[in-house]
Every structure is written in C-alpha cells, then in structure tokens.
C-alpha cells in the first residue's frame, strides 16, 4: 500500500482476501507483519536501525514517513491498531472492517506527516 494515498480498490481487494472466512492464517500474518513494520518505522524515526529492508526501499520509506516531528502520532496509531485488532477478535468483528479501519488510521497519520 502506498501511503499517504493508498489505492482504494487494491486495499478493498486485499481486505476481501485477508478478511474472508477461513483466511485466519492470512489475517493473522498480516496483523503480525503490520505490527512489526510499525515497530521498525518508529525505530527508524528515532534514528535507530530498523533492520534490513524486507522489500527494497522500505527503510527509506519508513524514514520519510517518520520524518517531520515527534513520533508520538506513530506510537499512538501503533497502540490503537493493536487495540483495534484485539477488540475485533474479542468481539468477532468483520475482519475486512478491521483491516480497512487499520489502514484508515495509517493513512491519516501518513497524511499529517506529509502535509497532505
């Protein structure tokens, strides 16, 4: 997904696939990878080594997203995403809605950072 302006059709297609009934492994892997990515983004923004790129150019993108002020908002969205996914599981919420909500939070913070 390209932040701060993700491809909405691609996001919905992804959410359909990862959020559908029977795709538990896909959903859980997506949440785990996203959480790990946010941890790395915060590390990069704090001037620490986020580790090697998993996808080429990922570290540069993380530094770009984290630049321009404090990391409080990224830490806040990281916590909110963790709470949202946990609450979604506890309440058996439609996983597609959880995924769309998570990416909406990411888009909002990325837009603030980019001045979009």
C-alpha positions in Angstrom: 0.0 0.0 0.0 1.3 3.4 -0.9 1.0 5.9 2.0 -0.3 8.6 2.4 -2.7 7.8 -0.5 -3.4 4.1 -0.9 -5.0 2.6 -3.9 -8.6 2.2 -2.5 -9.6 -0.6 -4.9 -6.4 -2.6 -4.1 -7.0 -2.0 -0.4 -10.5 -3.3 -0.6 -9.4 -6.3 -2.7 -6.7 -7.1 -0.1 -9.2 -6.7 2.8 -11.6 -9.0 1.0 -8.9 -11.7 0.7 -7.3 -11.3 4.1 -10.6 -10.8 6.0 -12.7 -13.6 4.5 -13.9 -16.5 6.5 -11.3 -19.3 6.5 -8.3 -16.9 5.9 -7.2 -17.0 9.5 -3.6 -17.5 8.7 -3.5 -14.7 6.2 -5.2 -12.3 8.5 -3.0 -13.1 11.5 0.1 -12.9 9.4 -1.0 -9.5 8.0 -1.5 -8.2 11.5 1.8 -9.5 12.7 3.7 -8.1 9.8 2.0 -4.7 10.1 2.8 -4.5 13.8 6.4 -5.4 13.1 6.5 -2.8 10.3 5.2 -0.1 12.7 7.8 -1.1 15.3 10.5 -0.7 12.6 9.1 2.6 11.4 9.2 4.0 15.0 12.8 2.8 15.3 13.8 4.4 12.0 12.1 7.7 13.1 14.0 7.6 16.3 17.3 7.4 14.4 17.8 3.7 15.3 18.5 1.0 12.8 15.2 -0.5 11.7 16.9 -3.6 10.4 17.4 -4.7 6.8 14.8 -3.9 4.2 12.4 -6.8 3.6 11.2 -5.0 0.5 13.7 -2.8 -1.4 13.4 0.8 -0.4 11.4 0.1 2.7 13.8 1.7 5.1 13.8 4.9 3.1 10.0 4.9 3.0 9.9 4.4 6.8 12.3 7.3 7.4 10.3 9.5 5.0 7.0 8.7 6.8 8.5 9.2 10.3 10.2 12.5 9.4 9.0 15.9 10.3 8.4 16.0 14.1 7.9 13.7 17.0 7.0 10.1 16.7 4.1 10.4 19.2 1.4 10.0 16.5 3.0 6.8 15.0 3.3 5.3 18.5 -0.3 6.3 19.2 -1.5 4.7 15.9 0.6 1.6 16.7 -1.2 1.3 20.1 -4.6 2.0 18.5 -4.1 -0.7 15.8 -3.1 -3.2 18.5 -6.2 -2.4 20.5 -8.4 -2.4 17.4 -7.3 -5.8 16.2 -7.6 -7.3 19.7 -11.0 -5.8 20.2 -12.0 -7.0 16.7 -11.1 -10.6 17.7 -12.7 -10.4 21.1 -16.0 -9.1 19.6 -15.8 -11.3 16.4 -15.9 -8.1 14.3 -15.9 -8.5 10.5 -12.2 -8.7 9.7 -12.5 -6.7 6.5 -13.8 -3.8 8.5 -10.9 -4.2 10.9 -8.4 -4.1 8.1 -10.0 -1.1 6.5 -10.0 0.7 9.8 -6.4 -0.1 10.4 -5.3 1.3 7.0 -7.5 4.3 7.5 -5.5 5.1 10.7 -2.2 4.6 8.9 -3.4 6.9 6.0 -4.5 9.6 8.5 -1.1 9.7 10.2 0.8 9.5 7.0 -1.2 12.4 5.6 -0.5 14.5 8.6 3.2 13.8 8.3 3.2 14.5 4.5 1.2 17.7 4.9 -1.4 16.2 2.5 
